[in-house]
Each structure stands twice: as C-alpha cells, then as structure tokens.
C-alpha cells in the first residue's frame, strides 16, 4: 500500500510532564493525535479536579498556535481520594478517569497506594459514577521477579477487583504478556487494555543487544518473544477491547544514561509510524484504524474523530527532532527506517 488513510487517532495513555519539558514534547503528539489521556504522575501528583483543571490549562497554553489537540485529564488514586471528589470529576468536563499506581512501581509512584484492598470506597464511587479506573498492573512485592510482576498482579489483585466491582470500567494499561492479553479478551466489555508500540515491536532481548540499552528500559519491562507475538495478535485481532496507548514517557538522555536510569520510552514523535510498522509486519494494516482511532473512543464513550490522517509508504526514518546532548530526548527506534511516515491531516 503506497498510502493509508485513517480516522485521526487518539492516544489513550500519554505522559506530557510539565514546565519546559511539557512545551518540548507536546507538539509531537498534537501534530498527529486529536486527543490524549494525560497521566497524573507529576510532582506533586494531580489529586483533585482543581489540580487537573490547572494542569489542563498549562497544557493548552503550551500548544502550538492553531492546534486543536484536546487533553483528557486523570486523577492520581491516593488514599485521600474521596467519593465526593470522584463525583465532582464524573460530573465535570475535565477528568475522564482515575489512575492507580502501585506504590514503588514506576516513575513518581511513591504517591500511590500499597494495595487496592483498602480502597473500596473510592472503587465503589468509580463504579457508581461510571468513571474508569486505569491500572498500572504490577506487583511490587520484593520477592516477585521483575518479569513476573504483571502476572502476579493479575492473579492476586485484578481478578478480584473485577469480581467485586463487576460494573467498573477498567483499563489494564500497557499490557505486556500473553496471559494478560488472553485475560482481557475473555473479560466483559467494561474491561479493556492499551498496548504500547515498544511492546509490539520489541522483546526483552532488545534491552541487552550488544550491551545494556537504557533507552529500551520501560516499566513494565519488555517480555518474551512469545508475549510480543501474543500482544501483536491481540492488537491486530479487531477485538475492541484493545486500543492504542503509547505510554510515551520522556526523560532526558542524562536521566536515562545514568547509574540509575529512569524507566520510560519516548515514542511520541514516531508513534503512529511505529504502530503502522507493527501492523504491517503481519499484513494487518486494514485493522490499524479500529485499534488506533475507533475502539478507544468507543470505550470512553466519546465521539470518533471526523478528520483523517494520511501515512505514506517511504522506507525512511520518521521525523525525529528531540534535541542533542545530555538534555536531549532519545526517540524510540532512533535512526531506524519505518515503512510509513505521517504525511498530514487530510
């Protein structure tokens, strides 16, 4: 296919950071995506509707002139989140979901909760007011192998939450294993999952190819090739339970290339190209539109976008402009060729 046209996509899992870094990374998402769900793991975290509204305003002010990008805000699930705050979020036009981070699981997760077991009042309110819960699904128990964290969380926590709160809309974020893909596929329609480009294109060997590759380190970590293949099968299956969520997470090179490097892959500049790459690997480009543009909007009960984008067949590196030196941002698959390149909104 020499060109592909899609309904303009949305990113249902995105880190934009704040301040100067926000201004640097936001244009990469806004040039392609119409909407994005913005993660609340700032310092301090976004815990209230008022904080979410203020953060949304900072994002809007940082947008390039003429951009129609719409940030969709989230609240950070803490022990202080009250049912009244959930109600205010559900009744307003700013917050679309609440995010759960297990304490210690990933970047700025120190504000999270140790367990969902003590959060029944917040979960009951989310179910009552029909506000989705977005789950970073990893166990942080010290005896749990890093490659088994998602599986243990699924068995020990997530299955029970869904049984106790059967009407709760829940997104299992950035799933990484065949087990998680099978679980979501067999779950009711109110349970969904996002899948990142790195987990579709890479397995855990990529972390160690020719040495330690810090720019391939993310959380949850990359898994086995069998898991990658299962995720690709889920993403290209046409099952509306699976949709696009880049988890694009920018860190400067100095923060990544250090003795304690940060977890996160900055994919925003090449996000749609990366997904097209993965789908073209298995001759499933005809199913990219549903995954990228339709299923997420349907799950969040938002209208599908009306405008469209075009991808051209090029076999060349996508546009990568993220700065040089230690304060620059390494872009996912930097220097590698893509089959398709974003050509514009049509």
DRENDO-1510 file (C-alpha; in Angstrom, 1 decimal, always signed):
<recs>
REC; n; res; u; v; w
REC; 1; UNK; +0.0; +0.0; +0.0 .
REC; 2; UNK; +1.5; +3.3; -1.1 .
REC; 3; UNK; -0.6; +5.3; +1.2 .
REC; 4; UNK; -3.0; +4.8; +4.1 .
REC; 5; UNK; -5.8; +7.0; +5.3 .
REC; 6; UNK; -7.2; +6.6; +8.9 .
REC; 7; UNK; -9.6; +8.4; +11.1 .
REC; 8; UNK; -7.4; +10.7; +13.1 .
REC; 9; UNK; -6.2; +8.7; +16.1 .
REC; 10; UNK; -6.2; +9.3; +19.8 .
REC; 11; UNK; -3.6; +8.4; +22.4 .
REC; 12; UNK; -5.2; +6.8; +25.4 .
REC; 13; UNK; -2.1; +6.7; +27.6 .
REC; 14; UNK; +0.4; +9.6; +27.5 .
REC; 15; UNK; +3.0; +11.3; +29.7 .
REC; 16; UNK; +3.4; +15.0; +29.0 .
REC; 17; UNK; +5.3; +16.1; +32.1 .
REC; 18; UNK; +5.2; +19.8; +33.0 .
REC; 19; UNK; +7.0; +23.1; +32.5 .
REC; 20; UNK; +9.8; +23.3; +30.0 .
REC; 21; UNK; +9.7; +19.6; +29.1 .
REC; 22; UNK; +5.9; +19.8; +28.5 .
REC; 23; UNK; +6.5; +22.5; +25.9 .
REC; 24; UNK; +9.1; +20.4; +24.2 .
REC; 25; UNK; +7.2; +17.1; +23.9 .
REC; 26; UNK; +3.6; +18.3; +23.5 .
REC; 27; UNK; +3.9; +19.3; +19.8 .
REC; 28; UNK; +4.9; +15.8; +18.8 .
REC; 29; UNK; +1.6; +14.3; +20.0 .
REC; 30; UNK; -0.5; +17.3; +18.9 .
REC; 31; UNK; +0.6; +17.1; +15.3 .
REC; 32; UNK; -0.9; +13.7; +14.8 .
REC; 33; UNK; -3.4; +12.9; +17.6 .
REC; 34; UNK; -6.7; +14.7; +18.2 .
REC; 35; UNK; -7.0; +13.7; +21.9 .
REC; 36; UNK; -4.9; +12.1; +24.6 .
REC; 37; UNK; -5.4; +10.8; +28.1 .
REC; 38; UNK; -2.7; +12.6; +30.2 .
REC; 39; UNK; -1.2; +10.8; +33.1 .
REC; 40; UNK; -1.3; +12.5; +36.5 .
REC; 41; UNK; +2.1; +11.4; +37.9 .
REC; 42; UNK; +3.6; +14.8; +38.3 .
REC; 43; UNK; +5.4; +16.0; +41.5 .
REC; 44; UNK; +3.2; +16.7; +43.3 .
REC; 45; UNK; +0.6; +14.4; +41.7 .
REC; 46; UNK; -2.7; +15.6; +40.2 .
REC; 47; UNK; -5.1; +14.5; +43.0 .
REC; 48; UNK; -8.1; +16.8; +42.6 .
REC; 49; UNK; -10.3; +18.2; +39.9 .
REC; 50; UNK; -9.0; +21.7; +40.6 .
REC; 51; UNK; -5.4; +20.5; +40.0 .
REC; 52; UNK; -6.5; +18.7; +36.9 .
REC; 53; UNK; -8.1; +21.8; +35.5 .
REC; 54; UNK; -5.0; +23.8; +36.2 .
REC; 55; UNK; -2.8; +21.2; +34.5 .
REC; 56; UNK; -5.1; +21.2; +31.5 .
REC; 57; UNK; -4.8; +24.9; +31.2 .
REC; 58; UNK; -1.0; +24.7; +31.3 .
REC; 59; UNK; -1.1; +22.1; +28.5 .
REC; 60; UNK; -3.4; +24.3; +26.4 .
REC; 61; UNK; -1.1; +27.2; +26.8 .
REC; 62; UNK; +1.8; +25.1; +25.6 .
REC; 63; UNK; +0.1; +24.0; +22.4 .
REC; 64; UNK; +1.4; +25.3; +19.0 .
REC; 65; UNK; -0.7; +28.0; +17.5 .
REC; 66; UNK; -3.8; +26.7; +15.7 .
REC; 67; UNK; -3.7; +23.3; +17.3 .
REC; 68; UNK; -7.0; +21.6; +18.1 .
REC; 69; UNK; -5.5; +18.9; +20.4 .
REC; 70; UNK; -7.6; +18.1; +23.4 .
REC; 71; UNK; -6.0; +16.9; +26.7 .
REC; 72; UNK; -8.2; +14.5; +28.6 .
REC; 73; UNK; -7.2; +14.6; +32.3 .
REC; 74; UNK; -6.9; +12.0; +35.0 .
REC; 75; UNK; -6.7; +11.9; +38.8 .
REC; 76; UNK; -4.0; +10.1; +40.7 .
REC; 77; UNK; -5.5; +7.4; +43.1 .
REC; 78; UNK; -4.3; +8.1; +46.6 .
REC; 79; UNK; -5.7; +7.3; +50.0 .
REC; 80; UNK; -7.1; +10.8; +50.2 .
REC; 81; UNK; -9.3; +10.4; +47.1 .
REC; 82; UNK; -12.9; +10.8; +48.4 .
REC; 83; UNK; -16.2; +9.7; +46.8 .
REC; 84; UNK; -17.2; +13.4; +46.6 .
REC; 85; UNK; -14.1; +14.1; +44.5 .
REC; 86; UNK; -14.9; +11.2; +42.2 .
REC; 87; UNK; -18.4; +12.6; +41.9 .
REC; 88; UNK; -17.1; +16.0; +41.0 .
REC; 89; UNK; -14.8; +14.5; +38.4 .
REC; 90; UNK; -17.6; +12.5; +36.8 .
REC; 91; UNK; -19.9; +15.5; +36.7 .
REC; 92; UNK; -17.3; +17.8; +35.2 .
REC; 93; UNK; -15.8; +18.1; +31.7 .
REC; 94; UNK; -12.2; +17.8; +32.6 .
REC; 95; UNK; -11.4; +14.5; +34.2 .
REC; 96; UNK; -12.1; +11.3; +32.3 .
REC; 97; UNK; -10.5; +8.6; +34.5 .
REC; 98; UNK; -8.6; +7.8; +37.7 .
REC; 99; UNK; -5.2; +6.2; +37.6 .
REC; 100; UNK; -3.9; +3.6; +40.0 .
REC; 101; UNK; -0.2; +3.3; +40.6 .
REC; 102; UNK; +1.1; +0.6; +43.0 .
REC; 103; UNK; +3.5; +2.4; +45.3 .
REC; 104; UNK; +7.0; +2.0; +44.0 .
REC; 105; UNK; +6.1; +0.5; +40.7 .
REC; 106; UNK; +7.3; +3.2; +38.3 .
REC; 107; UNK; +8.1; +6.9; +37.8 .
REC; 108; UNK; +6.7; +9.1; +40.7 .
REC; 109; UNK; +4.6; +6.2; +42.0 .
REC; 110; UNK; +5.7; +6.9; +45.6 .
REC; 111; UNK; +2.4; +8.8; +46.0 .
REC; 112; UNK; +0.4; +5.7; +45.1 .
REC; 113; UNK; -1.3; +3.1; +47.3 .
REC; 114; UNK; +0.2; -0.1; +48.6 .
REC; 115; UNK; -2.9; -2.1; +47.7 .
REC; 116; UNK; -6.4; -1.7; +46.2 .
REC; 117; UNK; -7.8; -3.8; +49.1 .
REC; 118; UNK; -8.2; -0.7; +51.3 .
REC; 119; UNK; -9.7; +1.5; +48.5 .
REC; 120; UNK; -13.2; +0.1; +48.4 .
REC; 121; UNK; -14.9; +3.4; +49.0 .
REC; 122; UNK; -13.1; +5.0; +46.0 .
REC; 123; UNK; -13.7; +2.0; +43.8 .
REC; 124; UNK; -17.4; +1.9; +44.8 .
REC; 125; UNK; -17.6; +5.6; +43.8 .
REC; 126; UNK; -15.9; +5.0; +40.5 .
REC; 127; UNK; -18.3; +2.2; +39.7 .
REC; 128; UNK; -21.3; +4.3; +40.9 .
REC; 129; UNK; -20.4; +7.4; +38.9 .
REC; 130; UNK; -19.1; +5.4; +35.9 .
REC; 131; UNK; -15.6; +6.9; +35.9 .
REC; 132; UNK; -13.0; +4.4; +34.5 .
REC; 133; UNK; -10.1; +3.1; +36.6 .
REC; 134; UNK; -6.8; +3.0; +34.7 .
REC; 135; UNK; -4.5; +0.3; +36.2 .
REC; 136; UNK; -0.7; +0.1; +36.2 .
REC; 137; UNK; -0.8; -3.7; +36.8 .
REC; 138; UNK; +2.3; -4.8; +38.5 .
REC; 139; UNK; +3.0; -6.4; +41.9 .
REC; 140; UNK; +5.7; -4.6; +43.9 .
REC; 141; UNK; +6.3; -7.3; +46.4 .
REC; 142; UNK; +10.0; -7.6; +47.0 .
REC; 143; UNK; +10.1; -11.4; +46.3 .
REC; 144; UNK; +8.4; -11.0; +42.9 .
REC; 145; UNK; +10.7; -11.3; +39.9 .
REC; 146; UNK; +10.5; -8.2; +37.7 .
REC; 147; UNK; +9.4; -10.3; +34.7 .
REC; 148; UNK; +6.6; -11.8; +36.8 .
REC; 149; UNK; +5.2; -8.6; +38.3 .
REC; 150; UNK; +2.3; -8.3; +35.8 .
REC; 151; UNK; +1.3; -11.9; +36.1 .
REC; 152; UNK; +1.2; -11.8; +39.9 .
REC; 153; UNK; -0.8; -8.6; +39.9 .
REC; 154; UNK; -3.3; -10.1; +37.5 .
REC; 155; UNK; -3.8; -13.2; +39.7 .
REC; 156; UNK; -3.6; -11.6; +43.1 .
REC; 157; UNK; -5.3; -8.3; +42.6 .
REC; 158; UNK; -7.0; -7.6; +39.3 .
REC; 159; UNK; -9.2; -10.7; +39.0 .
REC; 160; UNK; -10.6; -9.9; +42.5 .
REC; 161; UNK; -11.3; -6.2; +41.7 .
REC; 162; UNK; -13.3; -7.1; +38.7 .
REC; 163; UNK; -15.3; -9.7; +40.6 .
REC; 164; UNK; -16.0; -7.3; +43.4 .
REC; 165; UNK; -16.9; -4.4; +41.1 .
REC; 166; UNK; -18.4; -6.0; +38.0 .
REC; 167; UNK; -19.7; -2.7; +36.5 .
REC; 168; UNK; -16.5; -0.8; +37.0 .
REC; 169; UNK; -15.0; +0.3; +33.7 .
REC; 170; UNK; -11.3; -0.6; +33.9 .
REC; 171; UNK; -8.3; -0.3; +31.5 .
REC; 172; UNK; -5.4; -2.6; +32.1 .
REC; 173; UNK; -2.7; -0.3; +30.9 .
REC; 174; UNK; +0.3; -1.2; +28.7 .
REC; 175; UNK; -0.2; -4.9; +29.0 .
REC; 176; UNK; +3.0; -6.9; +28.3 .
REC; 177; UNK; +2.2; -10.7; +28.4 .
REC; 178; UNK; +0.2; -13.3; +26.6 .
REC; 179; UNK; -1.6; -14.1; +29.8 .
REC; 180; UNK; -2.8; -10.5; +30.2 .
REC; 181; UNK; -4.0; -10.4; +26.5 .
REC; 182; UNK; -6.0; -13.6; +27.0 .
REC; 183; UNK; -7.5; -12.3; +30.2 .
REC; 184; UNK; -8.7; -9.1; +28.6 .
REC; 185; UNK; -10.0; -10.9; +25.6 .
REC; 186; UNK; -12.1; -13.1; +27.8 .
REC; 187; UNK; -13.4; -10.4; +30.1 .
REC; 188; UNK; -16.6; -8.4; +29.8 .
REC; 189; UNK; -16.8; -5.3; +27.6 .
REC; 190; UNK; -16.2; -3.0; +30.5 .
REC; 191; UNK; -12.6; -4.3; +30.8 .
REC; 192; UNK; -10.1; -3.1; +28.1 .
REC; 193; UNK; -6.3; -2.8; +27.6 .
REC; 194; UNK; -3.9; -0.4; +26.0 .
REC; 195; UNK; -0.8; -1.7; +24.2 .
REC; 196; UNK; +2.4; +0.3; +23.5 .
REC; 197; UNK; +4.5; +0.4; +20.3 .
REC; 198; UNK; +7.5; -0.9; +22.1 .
REC; 199; UNK; +5.7; -4.0; +23.4 .
REC; 200; UNK; +4.5; -4.7; +19.9 .
REC; 201; UNK; +7.9; -4.3; +18.2 .
REC; 202; UNK; +10.5; -5.4; +20.8 .
REC; 203; UNK; +11.1; -8.3; +23.2 .
REC; 204; UNK; +13.3; -8.3; +26.2 .
REC; 205; UNK; +16.4; -9.2; +24.2 .
REC; 206; UNK; +16.4; -5.6; +22.9 .
REC; 207; UNK; +17.4; -4.4; +26.4 .
REC; 208; UNK; +20.7; -6.3; +26.1 .
REC; 209; UNK; +21.6; -6.2; +22.4 .
REC; 210; UNK; +25.4; -5.5; +22.2 .
REC; 211; UNK; +25.3; -4.1; +25.8 .
REC; 212; UNK; +22.9; -2.6; +28.1 .
REC; 213; UNK; +20.4; -0.4; +26.2 .
REC; 214; UNK; +18.9; +2.1; +28.7 .
REC; 215; UNK; +16.6; +3.6; +26.0 .
REC; 216; UNK; +14.8; +0.3; +25.8 .
REC; 217; UNK; +14.1; +0.2; +29.5 .
REC; 218; UNK; +10.5; +0.9; +30.4 .
REC; 219; UNK; +8.0; -0.3; +33.1 .
REC; 220; UNK; +6.5; -2.8; +32.7 .
REC; 221; UNK; +9.7; -4.2; +31.2 .
REC; 222; UNK; +9.7; -5.8; +27.8 .
REC; 223; UNK; +8.9; -9.5; +27.9 .
REC; 224; UNK; +9.5; -12.7; +25.9 .
REC; 225; UNK; +9.1; -13.1; +22.2 .
REC; 226; UNK; +6.0; -15.3; +22.7 .
REC; 227; UNK; +4.5; -12.4; +24.7 .
REC; 228; UNK; +5.2; -9.9; +22.0 .
REC; 229; UNK; +3.6; -12.2; +19.4 .
REC; 230; UNK; +0.5; -12.6; +21.6 .
REC; 231; UNK; +0.2; -8.8; +22.0 .
REC; 232; UNK; +0.5; -8.2; +18.3 .
REC; 233; UNK; -2.1; -10.8; +17.7 .
REC; 234; UNK; -4.4; -9.1; +20.2 .
REC; 235; UNK; -3.8; -5.6; +18.7 .
REC; 236; UNK; -4.5; -6.8; +15.1 .
REC; 237; UNK; -7.4; -9.1; +16.0 .
REC; 238; UNK; -10.1; -6.5; +15.6 .
REC; 239; UNK; -11.2; -7.0; +19.2 .
REC; 240; UNK; -12.4; -3.6; +20.5 .
REC; 241; UNK; -11.1; -4.4; +24.0 .
REC; 242; UNK; -7.6; -3.5; +22.8 .
REC; 243; UNK; -6.6; +0.0; +21.7 .
REC; 244; UNK; -3.7; +2.4; +21.2 .
REC; 245; UNK; -1.9; +3.9; +24.2 .
REC; 246; UNK; +1.7; +4.8; +23.6 .
REC; 247; UNK; +2.8; +5.3; +27.2 .
REC; 248; UNK; +5.3; +7.8; +25.7 .
REC; 249; UNK; +7.4; +8.8; +28.7 .
REC; 250; UNK; +10.1; +11.4; +28.0 .
REC; 251; UNK; +13.3; +11.5; +30.1 .
REC; 252; UNK; +16.5; +13.4; +29.1 .
REC; 253; UNK; +19.4; +11.4; +27.9 .
REC; 254; UNK; +21.3; +12.1; +31.1 .
REC; 255; UNK; +18.4; +10.7; +33.1 .
REC; 256; UNK; +18.3; +7.6; +31.0 .
REC; 257; UNK; +22.1; +7.1; +30.6 .
REC; 258; UNK; +23.0; +7.1; +34.3 .
REC; 259; UNK; +23.9; +4.7; +37.1 .
REC; 260; UNK; +20.2; +4.6; +38.0 .
REC; 261; UNK; +18.4; +5.3; +34.7 .
REC; 262; UNK; +14.8; +6.3; +34.5 .
REC; 263; UNK; +12.1; +3.9; +33.1 .
REC; 264; UNK; +10.3; +5.2; +30.0 .
REC; 265; UNK; +10.4; +5.3; +26.2 .
REC; 266; UNK; +9.8; +8.5; +24.3 .
REC; 267; UNK; +7.8; +7.4; +21.3 .
REC; 268; UNK; +5.6; +10.4; +20.6 .
REC; 269; UNK; +7.5; +11.6; +17.5 .
REC; 270; UNK; +7.2; +8.3; +15.8 .
REC; 271; UNK; +4.1; +6.8; +17.5 .
REC; 272; UNK; +1.7; +6.3; +14.6 .
REC; 273; UNK; +4.7; +5.2; +12.4 .
REC; 274; UNK; +5.6; +2.6; +15.0 .
REC; 275; UNK; +2.1; +1.1; +15.1 .
REC; 276; UNK; +1.9; +1.0; +11.3 .
REC; 277; UNK; +5.3; -0.8; +11.4 .
REC; 278; UNK; +3.9; -3.4; +13.8 .
REC; 279; UNK; +0.7; -3.9; +11.9 .
REC; 280; UNK; +2.4; -4.2; +8.5 .
REC; 281; UNK; +4.7; -6.9; +9.9 .
REC; 282; UNK; +1.6; -9.2; +10.0 .
REC; 283; UNK; -0.2; -7.8; +6.9 .
REC; 284; UNK; -2.9; -6.2; +9.2 .
REC; 285; UNK; -2.9; -2.6; +8.1 .
REC; 286; UNK; -6.6; -2.9; +7.4 .
REC; 287; UNK; -7.2; -3.3; +11.1 .
REC; 288; UNK; -5.0; -0.4; +12.3 .
REC; 289; UNK; -7.8; +2.2; +12.1 .
REC; 290; UNK; -10.0; +0.3; +14.6 .
REC; 291; UNK; -7.2; -0.1; +17.1 .
REC; 292; UNK; -5.8; +3.5; +16.7 .
REC; 293; UNK; -8.9; +5.5; +16.0 .
REC; 294; UNK; -12.2; +3.8; +16.9 .
REC; 295; UNK; -12.0; +1.4; +19.9 .
REC; 296; UNK; -10.6; +3.8; +22.5 .
REC; 297; UNK; -13.2; +6.5; +21.7 .
REC; 298; UNK; -16.0; +3.9; +21.9 .
REC; 299; UNK; -14.8; +2.6; +25.3 .
REC; 300; UNK; -14.6; +6.2; +26.7 .
REC; 301; UNK; -18.0; +7.0; +25.1 .
REC; 302; UNK; -16.6; +9.9; +23.2 .
REC; 303; UNK; -17.3; +10.6; +19.5 .
REC; 304; UNK; -15.0; +9.3; +17.0 .
REC; 305; UNK; -12.9; +11.9; +15.3 .
REC; 306; UNK; -14.1; +13.2; +12.0 .
REC; 307; UNK; -10.9; +14.3; +10.4 .
REC; 308; UNK; -8.4; +11.9; +8.9 .
REC; 309; UNK; -4.7; +11.4; +8.6 .
REC; 310; UNK; -2.5; +10.0; +5.8 .
REC; 311; UNK; +0.5; +7.8; +6.0 .
REC; 312; UNK; +2.8; +7.5; +3.0 .
REC; 313; UNK; +5.0; +4.5; +2.1 .
REC; 314; UNK; +8.5; +5.7; +2.4 .
REC; 315; UNK; +11.1; +3.2; +3.9 .
REC; 316; UNK; +12.9; +6.0; +5.7 .
REC; 317; UNK; +13.4; +7.3; +9.2 .
REC; 318; UNK; +10.5; +9.3; +10.6 .
REC; 319; UNK; +10.9; +12.9; +11.6 .
REC; 320; UNK; +13.0; +13.0; +14.9 .
REC; 321; UNK; +13.6; +16.3; +16.5 .
REC; 322; UNK; +14.2; +16.0; +20.2 .
REC; 323; UNK; +17.4; +17.9; +20.8 .
REC; 324; UNK; +21.1; +16.9; +21.1 .
REC; 325; UNK; +23.4; +16.3; +24.0 .
REC; 326; UNK; +22.5; +15.2; +27.6 .
REC; 327; UNK; +19.4; +17.4; +27.8 .
REC; 328; UNK; +18.0; +15.9; +24.5 .
REC; 329; UNK; +15.4; +13.2; +24.3 .
REC; 330; UNK; +16.2; +9.9; +22.6 .
REC; 331; UNK; +13.4; +8.9; +20.3 .
REC; 332; UNK; +12.1; +5.3; +20.1 .
REC; 333; UNK; +13.8; +3.4; +17.2 .
REC; 334; UNK; +16.1; +6.4; +16.6 .
REC; 335; UNK; +17.9; +6.0; +13.2 .
REC; 336; UNK; +15.8; +3.0; +12.1 .
REC; 337; UNK; +13.7; +3.1; +9.0 .
REC; 338; UNK; +9.9; +2.9; +9.0 .
REC; 339; UNK; +7.7; +1.6; +6.2 .
REC; 340; UNK; +5.3; +4.5; +6.6 .
REC; 341; UNK; +5.6; +8.2; +7.5 .
REC; 342; UNK; +2.9; +10.6; +8.8 .
REC; 343; UNK; +2.1; +12.8; +5.8 .
REC; 344; UNK; -0.5; +15.1; +7.4 .
REC; 345; UNK; -4.1; +15.6; +8.4 .
REC; 346; UNK; -6.4; +15.4; +5.3 .
</recs>
